[in-house]
Amino acid sequence: MFDYFSTIAPEYRALLGSFFFACNQMIVRRLMDRASPLTVTMMVNFWMAVTALFLVPFSDSFEGNFYIAFLFFFAVGFIGQATARFLSSWSSALVGVSRTNTIVAGSPVGASIMGVLILGERPAFDVWIGIVLIVVGLVVMTSEKGAGNYPLKLYTYAFIAMIAFSVTPYLRKGAMAALSAPALGVIIAAIVGNFTLMTTSRFMPGPQKFVFSRSLAMASIPAGIFAMAAAINFWTALRDGPLTVISPLIRMTPVFVLILSPIFLRGKEIITMRLILATGVVVAGAALVTANP
């Protein structure tokens, strides 16, 4: 089964991952009508790990450096499964899934800034054009008036999630280079993420703490399966394809979210022409930034 899956071009797997993650976001937004973002994030992480357990025999090879890979998996759990996913879920409850995912798609800006400040890199001209497009798109979206207007401070969690998500593709790529075990990586990352979130829950106000509910746990299964489907596609696409080609395709999630929102989130998402335009500009800018090493 997985041999057939591996024959799918990594570019198509990256697109599939973006679509599956958009489906996950639809369900997560619905679940947050019943529980806090922290609770929903932990439930989804749990079912991701359960699904990954069944995939280990088919997807993973344990030839490589487990200890180096574990460090990358651990970092993905703390930065991706805990910080980025939790904050993006919370942002989705505040400003909507479409706007949150559009901001998160601008994460290559964070990676470029870190490259300049930490590594002393000098981005190519195309990268600067991409950065300008992302910034323009985000300004257009966050300055919207009328039905799609939200106070700028409500976008805070989305921007922090964007910074966190800017790191995770590189961590996944490093993990896959050390050990080709994407399902094991998801399991370790989910455990680290949930341990971090459970610790965080102790310091959260009452309504935001983790609260177990059997009915919510069962309702979270599809979200966990879609999240795992996205993860296995992302991880293997990054393993088998060049980062500069795969990363722009991973940023396609906001486009799928815009398509799915009117169907599954009718009455919950405010979709405007300004948002559609901003999303297109941000995705185009992200593609320019990540397509240039």
Phi, psi and omega in degrees: 000311184284336174297320177293318179301320182292342178284346177289131181304140181302330178296319178291324177295322178297318177294319176300318178300318178297318179294314180296323179292324176297320176297318176302318182294326177299314182290318180301317179298320177295319181296330182287355169285345185247344184204171181287157177305324181294315179298314181297316180300317180293321178297315180295317177302318181299312182288334171299314181295319179298314179298320181297327180303322181286340184268343184308312183296336185263332190251339192256142171238134186255025174269115182152197182260098183297321186292319176295316180299320181300321179297319177294316179301317180299316180295320177299320180297314183289314185277318185272298185293327181266289188297302187294312183293317181297312182292324178292324176295317179297319178296321179299325178289334184270312186240357179105155182293318184297312182291322178297313182291331176294318178295315180300327179297342178277010184301334176302336176299316179299318179295320180293318180297317178296323178297321180289313186284321186267317185260353180069026181288156175241098184301147177291167182301319179300324179296317179296321176299316178298317179299316179299317179298317179298313181298316179299315180299318180291322178295317178301318183287313185284347179260012182297143177254167176081220189298327183265016183275127174229143176304141184303326183296337179289344179272001185304311182297323180295320180291324176293319177299322178301316179297317180295317180292340180293339184268327192298324178300324180289323177294318179294319179298317178296320179296315181293330178290328181277322185203120182278075182221071184297321181293317176299321179299318178296318180299311181296316180297320180294319179296314178298316180299313181290325175297318178297315181291323178295322176294318179297324183304328181297335184256003181274152174297157186319304184295341183262358180287163175287130177228121181281137176218125181297319181294320177293321179300317179293320181292340182277350184303311179300322179297320179294320179294316178296320179296320179292321177299320177295316184296315183294326176290316179297310185297314182287329177294319178292328178290319190262346183237163179290139182303324184289342177264319185287319184303315178299326181288328177295332182281007182279355182309315181301328179294315178294324178298318178298324180288320186277331185303313180298337182275312188258343182237034180301128181090347180253332181249134176260104181260119179239163177297327179296320178295316179299315179297314181298319179298315179299318180293317180295315179298318178297317178296319179297321178297320179294318183294313186280346179276357180242113181296000000 
